[in-house]
Amino acid sequence: MSVITPGREAPSARRKEQLAIVDCDVHTFPPTMGALDAYMPQRWRGYASTLARGYSGSTLGKYPRVAWIGSRHDARPADGSLPGSDLGMIREQLLDMWNIEYAVMTPVYAMQTNFDYAAVVARAFNDWQLEFLDAEPRLRGSITISYEDGPAAAAEIRRAAADKRFVQVLAAARTLEPLGRRKYWPIYEACVEHGLPIAFHYGGQGNPTTGAGWPYYYFEDHGGMSMSLATQATSFVFEGVLDRFPTLKVVLVEGGFAWIKPLFWRMDKAYDTIRGDVQLQRKPSEYFRDHFWLTTQPMEEPTNAKQFPEIIADIGADKLMFASDYPHWDFDAPDMAFPARIDDAVKRRIMGDNARALYGLGVA
Amino acid sequence: MTHMLIDTDVHVPIPSFEALRPYLPGHVTDYCAFTGYLGPDDAWYPRGAASLTRADWTDNGGVEDLRRELLDPFDITVAILNCAYPADGVMNPDFSAAFARAANDWLAEEWLSRDPRLRGSLIVPNDVDFAVAEIEHRAGDERFVQVIVPVRTQMPIGRRTYHPLWRAAAEHGLPVALCFGGSAPGPPTGTGFPSLYLEEYVGMAEVCQTQLMSIISGGVLDLYPSTRIVCVECGWAWLPPVTWRMDKEWKGMRREIPWVDRLPSDYVRQHVRLTLQPIDAPTTDDFVKTIAQMGSDDMVLFSTDYPHARFRAGEPPMPADVPEALATKIRATNAIALYGASRLGVRELTATLEQEAS
């Protein structure tokens, strides 16, 4: 069990002149999955290591993940607990080092075959996050839900939302059905009720991860996350979620962002050509402006880095939010991640202002 | 300047089972008659969806319609016929092979023999051994200029299972066209079955992207370096982001796929081509910017996607204000470099063009 120590008085910033950063994707985790048992009713304790099944087995077991269980080697606590579970290390390697003003925790939970157990795990994740929130004021939480079970997920949102340090609802990007389908709508209803954005994050379980079956390599599994998020954005638009919930805000996490522009071009063109499938209130790209945000990690690195600013301009500087993905192997360091220099005003928005506005965080 | 326009994506649907019957072996037609089976029926382009076909074009026509509506008015030098016949959707591998062979015979007889401007794409069944056999069987007929595989295969197409197909295509100098569609029985997206055709349609671009990842990580291009891939009717505006994504993954993950010994974007620029229509980029500026982001103007091949409604009557198939040097490459140069002037039957025209250019 790692030790949680109170926050330091004066963060030691790595550089003198640094923006106050909001990091929108930080993977805090309990020291072990078993540690969550303490937050569960007796009946479910030990279930994770005995009978619990995922839809398609553990994704960790399918692909070796480049680095130690997908994390930075230096983020592995000495006592063998999970990366992201030691608040001291999180402070040292992230919050203090980079002048992070706020860090949004994203403990993604995806093995959800047994709905009763999934609801208990989701709730346990949220109760466990409260301890981190109490110990470290720079952290913010994401409400973890049993997203395959719409009504139960909605109930958990309504329970957890009372604590305003939870700034969004969190589900995985790879679901059993496209997220626009109606079984998921109770989730969005609860989000809207509480003014919480819904975030879809790298990961998930169930179907083969491509429209043409299971890939061989982590290269494909990891690289394919942009495509999974793209199908989800498509589903959200065409299945009418945003017409039904016009105030819903959607955050796409850990799939990069350059693909979003051509995706909405394609949706516009398709919607213009293929009539009679659905009647939307607006053309697809108009939903993008009002409803979608993306986090930056893994940062886009165009072959010609000079094209980077135009990519951001095409998407809109107000749509992107910085994320480091600490403690994962493909961590984006705030001062190293951008492949080209961008305008200071644009950078300020990406590094913090957009997230502050979306999540209602105090202005630096 | 000598005119040349090569249309790399023209659809000629097999109108009915009856049209195919003369090309099917007796034991297949007997069994079909006995069971009431009418062949594979998966419609990648749902029938009756009027908006998919241009109102002034014929969906189920013959050579005369094609000449009148496309070849003559657009002054098309060569047209490559992609028959989206879902032979891959027949689960019985012998039957899938029989239907694929019949479809190719039908294409040769009813189309390729009837107009010298026409070239064909070779349909293959879902079983890889039979697919190789079909390639071998047809390789002598130079009117077939590429192998066509629906992009939604049952498994990612870079898998070793498919390597014999890649080898056969490479040995015979045939590009492999990954075309819109596919009857693989799993969900058409990585997140399950969508409610609407629109989602499936848009998502075909994502399938195409994951297939490129599979081809590169699966070592296909290292094993068979003469391989050429044509992404047909899946769009192309998505290409730059997916190549950047692959480059970045490769930098972090090359230990996992050590045979991939250079940036994936290098492989893509060398081996991958994409057909023009549908053009997702909404303006010519976006069109040109996307090509610049690809880092190569050799990759896009002119296509009309006839008879699908990709551009309206009276509009040009490619925006008129695309810069001329780029437009010339798209109209013909890139396709000639890919398929070869002799295979397309344009050797003299090509020589004239080269003379004019020099």
Interface residues (C-beta under 8 A of the other chain):
Chain A: P64 V66 A173 R174 T175 L176 E177 P178 L179 G180 R181 G204 G206 N207 P208 T209 T210 G211 A212 G213 W214 P215 Y216 Y217 Y218 F219 E220 H222 G223 G224 S226 M227 S228 A230 T231 Q232 T234 S235 F238 E239 G256 A258 W259 P262 L263 W265 R266 M267 D268 K269 A270 Y271 T273 I274 R275 G276 D277 V278 P298 E300 E301 P302 T303 N304 Q307 E310 W329 D330
Chain B: A49 A50 S51 L52 V151 R152 T153 Q154 M155 P156 I157 G158 R159 G182 A184 G186 P187 P188 T189 G190 T191 G192 F193 P194 S195 L196 Y197 L198 E199 Y201 V202 G203 M204 A205 E206 V207 Q209 T210 Q211 M213 S214 S217 G218 G235 A237 W238 P240 P241 V242 T243 W244 R245 M246 D247 K248 E249 W250 G252 M253 R255 E256 I257 L263 S265 P278 I279 D280 A281 P282 D286 K289 T290 A292 Q293 G295 A309 R310
